[in-house]
């Protein structure tokens, strides 16, 4: 479960127990920061935190500010400029020289619209955009915390009566690039700041094979916030007790495999851990022609070559036009030996593919990790 999933669950639990708290959201970043816009943290009365928005350098300050918001019941946006060499004020040097703006909001009596919307998007595996005002003129018609929830790229932004071409253009970019960004624009009443949060599909992992080597992969993926499904034809292996972290465990023979059993979209990764050549062959025949961007098989290079030859013989693809979504052997080359290390290598490769990254060492990267806006 991702931070937002944990926060949604904790928020609901806090409401049921009449516990008060404050929701903190990063709404704007200039330069480098520990987390990017849309990252959230739930601060509960007593000091409990769910999620993280800083590396620890601002925790004490945020505790104090959260208590003030709790007392006043009013939203507020905080600005922290850590670009100065004197940022020792917030600790012993943050290591992230940037300006960060954080919106603090007291807990409401029910799950707020934006979190409810995000939860609905995750459940339905659809995208969306949450537009949140984090800065506004005191006397203007727009107030901090005002939101619009958008389910389609055809839906115009309408936070104020006077449409803003600048804001609409930014929203179009968010839909096209599938990337969150914040923007400041000039409204009739003054300067307005808006976070345009792109609600991406939750990453989905489907594991075929419920052997012991699949268990660390399932645990790691679940810890990283993936929706995890496990399928195996053996009832003794395909059990919830063996995979408590999985969202779904199914006992399904390969002959009954149907891709409609799981999401077939850009946020899905499939790993074949059946250790059965013919089973892998049949699964690959069905999955390689789909839109799933990552389909991986275990085993040595020689096994992958034999699978490739059989798939060519069965006209699944041509020798001169191999599928780009098949990764065999699975995983990044990090020197893995144990099942846990192999799981780390596989999940890292899957995450890179789904993110459109190369999985290279950050030391070799010559561009910013995050697109500067």
QUIHU-V378154 format. One record per residue. N is the residue number from 0. RES is the residue in one letter. SS is DSSP state (@ for helix, = for strand, . for the rest). OMEGA is omega in whole degrees, 0 to 359 (999 if undefined). NEAR is the number of other ideal C-beta (glycine too) atoms within 10 Angstrom. Layout:
n=<N:N>
res=<RES:RES>
ss=<SS:SS>
omega=<OMEGA:OMEGA>
near=<NEAR:NEAR>
This chain:
n=<0:1:2:3:4:5:6:7:8:9:10:11:12:13:14:15:16:17:18:19:20:21:22:23:24:25:26:27:28:29:30:31:32:33:34:35:36:37:38:39:40:41:42:43:44:45:46:47:48:49:50:51:52:53:54:55:56:57:58:59:60:61:62:63:64:65:66:67:68:69:70:71:72:73:74:75:76:77:78:79:80:81:82:83:84:85:86:87:88:89:90:91:92:93:94:95:96:97:98:99:100:101:102:103:104:105:106:107:108:109:110:111:112:113:114:115:116:117:118:119:120:121:122:123:124:125:126:127:128:129:130:131:132:133:134:135:136:137:138:139:140:141:142:143:144:145:146:147:148:149:150:151:152:153:154:155:156:157:158:159:160:161:162:163:164:165:166:167:168:169:170:171:172:173:174:175:176:177:178:179:180:181:182:183:184:185:186:187:188:189:190:191:192:193:194:195:196:197:198:199:200:201:202:203:204:205:206:207:208:209:210:211:212:213:214:215:216:217:218:219:220:221:222:223:224:225:226:227:228:229:230:231:232:233:234:235:236:237:238:239:240:241:242:243:244:245:246:247:248:249:250:251:252:253:254:255:256:257:258:259:260:261:262:263:264:265:266:267:268:269:270:271:272:273:274:275:276:277:278:279:280:281:282:283:284:285:286:287:288:289:290:291:292:293:294:295:296:297:298:299:300:301:302:303:304:305:306:307:308:309:310:311:312:313:314:315:316:317:318:319:320:321:322:323:324:325:326:327:328:329:330:331:332:333:334:335:336:337:338:339:340:341:342:343:344:345:346:347:348:349:350:351:352:353:354:355:356:357:358:359:360:361:362:363:364:365:366:367:368:369:370:371:372>
res=<X:X:X:X:X:X:X:X:X:X:X:X:X:X:X:X:X:X:X:X:X:X:X:X:X:X:X:X:X:X:X:X:X:X:X:X:X:X:X:X:X:X:X:X:X:X:X:X:X:X:X:X:X:X:X:X:X:X:X:X:X:X:X:X:X:X:X:X:X:X:X:X:X:X:X:X:X:X:X:X:X:X:X:X:X:X:X:X:X:X:X:X:X:X:X:X:X:X:X:X:X:X:X:X:X:X:X:X:X:X:X:X:X:X:X:X:X:X:X:X:X:X:X:X:X:X:X:X:X:X:X:X:X:X:X:X:X:X:X:X:X:X:X:X:X:X:X:X:X:X:X:X:X:X:X:X:X:X:X:X:X:X:X:X:X:X:X:X:X:X:X:X:X:X:X:X:X:X:X:X:X:X:X:X:X:X:X:X:X:X:X:X:X:X:X:X:X:X:X:X:X:X:X:X:X:X:X:X:X:X:X:X:X:X:X:X:X:X:X:X:X:X:X:X:X:X:X:X:X:X:X:X:X:X:X:X:X:X:X:X:X:X:X:X:X:X:X:X:X:X:X:X:X:X:X:X:X:X:X:X:X:X:X:X:X:X:X:X:X:X:X:X:X:X:X:X:X:X:X:X:X:X:X:X:X:X:X:X:X:X:X:X:X:X:X:X:X:X:X:X:X:X:X:X:X:X:X:X:X:X:X:X:X:X:X:X:X:X:X:X:X:X:X:X:X:X:X:X:X:X:X:X:X:X:X:X:X:X:X:X:X:X:X:X:X:X:X:X:X:X:X:X:X:X:X:X:X:X:X:X:X:X:X:X:X:X:X:X:X:X:X:X:X>
ss=<.:.:@:@:@:@:@:@:@:@:@:@:@:@:@:@:.:.:.:.:=:=:=:=:=:=:=:=:=:=:=:.:.:.:.:.:.:.:.:=:=:=:=:=:.:.:.:.:=:=:=:.:.:.:.:.:.:.:@:@:@:@:@:@:@:@:@:@:@:@:@:@:.:.:.:=:=:=:=:=:=:.:.:.:.:.:@:@:@:@:.:.:.:.:.:.:.:=:=:=:=:=:=:=:=:=:.:.:.:.:.:.:@:@:@:@:@:@:@:@:@:@:@:@:.:.:.:=:=:=:=:=:=:=:=:.:.:.:.:.:.:.:.:.:.:.:=:=:=:=:.:.:.:.:.:.:.:.:.:.:.:.:.:.:@:@:@:@:@:@:@:@:@:@:@:@:@:.:.:.:=:=:=:=:=:=:=:.:.:=:=:=:=:=:=:=:=:=:=:.:.:.:.:=:=:=:=:=:.:.:.:@:@:@:@:@:@:@:@:@:@:@:@:.:.:.:=:=:=:=:=:=:.:.:.:.:.:.:.:.:.:.:.:.:.:.:.:=:=:=:=:.:.:@:@:@:.:.:@:@:@:.:.:.:.:.:.:=:=:=:=:=:.:.:.:.:@:@:@:@:@:@:@:@:@:@:@:.:.:.:.:.:.:=:=:=:=:.:.:.:@:@:@:@:@:@:@:@:@:@:@:@:@:.:.:.:.:=:.:.:=:.:.:.:.:=:=:=:.:.:.:.:.:.:.:.:.:.:@:@:@:@:@:@:@:@:@:@:@:@:@:@:@:@:@:.:.:.:.:.:.:@:@:@:.:.:.:.:.:.:.:.:.>
omega=<179:178:184:177:178:180:179:179:180:179:179:179:179:178:182:182:180:179:181:180:183:176:179:182:173:185:181:178:170:184:183:177:181:176:183:178:181:175:185:171:175:178:182:179:186:174:178:178:172:186:181:177:175:177:180:186:183:187:182:179:180:175:181:181:179:178:179:178:179:180:185:184:183:174:174:177:181:178:177:179:183:182:182:175:180:183:172:179:185:179:179:184:187:184:180:185:180:174:183:174:186:176:177:182:178:178:177:182:176:181:184:186:183:179:177:179:179:179:179:178:179:182:183:183:175:179:177:177:173:177:184:176:178:178:183:176:184:186:184:181:180:181:177:181:177:184:169:181:185:182:183:178:178:183:182:175:186:178:179:181:181:181:179:177:180:180:180:178:178:178:178:178:180:178:184:184:184:186:177:174:174:185:171:180:183:175:179:183:180:184:181:176:183:171:176:185:177:180:184:174:176:179:185:178:176:181:174:184:184:177:182:181:178:186:177:177:179:180:183:180:179:179:180:174:179:168:191:175:179:178:178:181:185:182:182:181:183:182:179:181:180:183:183:181:182:176:181:176:185:173:187:174:180:180:180:182:177:181:179:178:181:183:175:184:187:182:182:174:180:178:180:181:183:185:181:188:184:177:178:181:182:179:180:179:182:189:183:178:183:180:179:186:183:174:188:177:177:174:181:181:181:178:178:179:179:175:180:181:180:179:177:179:182:176:175:172:180:180:181:180:183:180:180:183:181:181:183:358:183:170:175:180:179:180:183:176:183:179:180:179:177:177:178:181:181:183:178:178:180:179:179:181:181:180:182:180:184:183:181:175:180:178:182:183:183:179:179:178:183:179:181:179:999>
near=<18:17:17:21:16:15:20:21:14:18:25:14:12:18:16:8:8:7:15:14:23:23:24:26:24:24:24:23:23:15:14:19:24:20:19:18:22:22:22:26:23:24:26:20:14:8:10:12:17:20:20:15:22:24:14:12:21:21:18:11:16:21:13:9:18:23:14:12:21:17:9:10:9:12:17:17:19:16:10:20:14:24:15:9:7:9:18:11:11:18:17:9:13:23:12:18:16:15:15:27:22:26:23:21:21:17:21:12:7:11:16:16:13:25:20:14:20:25:18:14:20:20:9:11:14:13:17:21:23:22:22:24:24:24:20:23:14:8:7:15:14:19:11:19:17:16:16:19:18:21:15:10:12:7:14:10:19:13:20:18:9:9:12:20:8:14:22:14:12:20:24:12:14:19:18:9:11:14:15:22:22:23:20:14:15:10:21:13:15:13:12:25:19:29:24:25:24:17:24:17:19:19:23:22:29:25:26:25:24:27:15:10:16:25:20:18:27:27:17:19:25:18:11:15:15:27:24:23:22:28:24:26:20:12:9:9:17:19:15:10:6:18:23:12:15:24:15:14:21:16:16:14:11:18:8:11:17:8:17:6:14:19:19:15:14:15:19:27:26:28:26:24:26:22:13:15:14:10:19:24:18:16:23:24:15:14:22:18:13:15:11:22:18:23:26:20:23:21:17:10:9:9:15:18:11:14:19:18:11:16:19:14:8:12:8:17:16:8:9:6:7:14:16:9:18:20:22:20:17:24:22:18:9:12:7:15:7:10:15:15:14:20:23:18:20:28:25:16:21:28:19:15:19:20:10:9:11:10:16:10:7:6:5:7:11:4:7:9:9:13:11:10:15>
